[in-house]
Amino acid sequence: MATTETFWKDLLARLPCLLVARVPGTCAGRVHSHHVATGSGKRSPYGMVRLCHEHHEGSSGLHGMGPKAFVRAYRVPGEREEGLWVWQAEDLATFLRYRVRLP
């Protein structure tokens, strides 16, 4: 049986870039896992979000533009990189809505 961390990484790998539905037609390349910057300590896999190559490392990406410009350009919730977690939670809720039956 897979660990919870492995399950989490596999689940994220099934989802598209966070911007694919928010800025249609702009995603390019395979999806990468990006660790949202929250200090210099050990990074948790639960702090990762999905970004296609262009939105991760490309000229219109988080590393290409820098976090502040990226957040402004795409109007990330809370006007901070951590707002990417909000978008990821929304996408996961949509993904799981039709797959999980709640009591």
Secondary structure as GFF3:
##gff-version 3
##sequence-region A 1 103
A	DSSP	alpha_helix	4	13	.	.	.	ID=ss1
A	DSSP	beta_strand	31	35	.	.	.	ID=ss2
A	DSSP	three_ten_helix	45	47	.	.	.	ID=ss3
A	DSSP	beta_strand	48	52	.	.	.	ID=ss4
A	DSSP	alpha_helix	53	56	.	.	.	ID=ss5
A	DSSP	alpha_helix	62	65	.	.	.	ID=ss6
A	DSSP	alpha_helix	67	74	.	.	.	ID=ss7
A	DSSP	three_ten_helix	77	79	.	.	.	ID=ss8
A	DSSP	three_ten_helix	81	83	.	.	.	ID=ss9
A	DSSP	alpha_helix	84	97	.	.	.	ID=ss10
###
